[in-house]
């Protein structure tokens, strides 16, 4: 723009110089020629102004374009930053996916390991139950060897049919309700409690059974397991009394040999070695072919 202005001033100077020459000292120039020159100068000035206005507009547009280019540069920088952020987020997503896959794989491994452990534990429990049944059978505790909740007593023990209940009669008392279950059901309830380790509950059940059914085929068993419930809680005095009742009140019962054996062991646990040895020897003498006699022999070998 500055160059255009200088050019315009130069043109005006040349026009003025030409005019001075025409109307110089010679005074030879005609007035008509002067008018023509002045009109040409005015036209040139007008054209120059128009050009100058166009140049101003162009400069304004150039300035706007420069602003646009600047904005484009800013936007380009922002786009670059956004692309970097997108790339970084993409990397994080991939890393999270990898971690998720690893965690899923680890979880699957843990589940498999847990399932294996459960199966092994179940196998161990089954093994333990089998061994416990074998041990119970070898010790003569056939009640324990029967499956829980089976409702079956030891081999050789008689089943007693349940007592019927009169429908439409007066409300039964607790004792009558228990008796209505019948001896077998009542006995099985007490045995189930014993198997689950509820010794006080088992003791209560066996005591109730003996109160209702003191002379059934299951009574000697109930009396023996009453003693066992005391022995399990290390209440040896009460256990001795219960075992002694089996021997005295049910002398023909198959539980007598087991009762003598456990009574002797209870005396040993109390520290009464002499009485304990006497009872163990009695088991060996009176029941020489029994499992209880073999257990008594091993116990004697330990204490003598």
Buried (B, 14 or more C-beta within 10 A) or exposed (E): EEEEEEEBEEBBEEBEEBBEEBBEEEEEBEEEEEEEBEEEBEEBBEEBEEEBEEBEEEEEEEEEEEEEEEEEEEEEEEEEEEEEEEEEEEEEEEEEEEEEEEEEEEEEEEEEEEEEEEEEEEEEEEEEEEEBBEEBBEBBBBBBBBEEEEBEBBEEBEEBEBBEEEEEEEEEEEEBEBBBBBBBBBBBBBBBBBBEEBBEBBBBBBBBBBEBBEEBBBBBBBBBBBBBBBBBEEBBEBBBBBBBBBBEBBEEBBBBBBBBBBBBBBBBBBEBEEBBBEBBBBBBEEBEEBBBBBBBBEBBEEEE
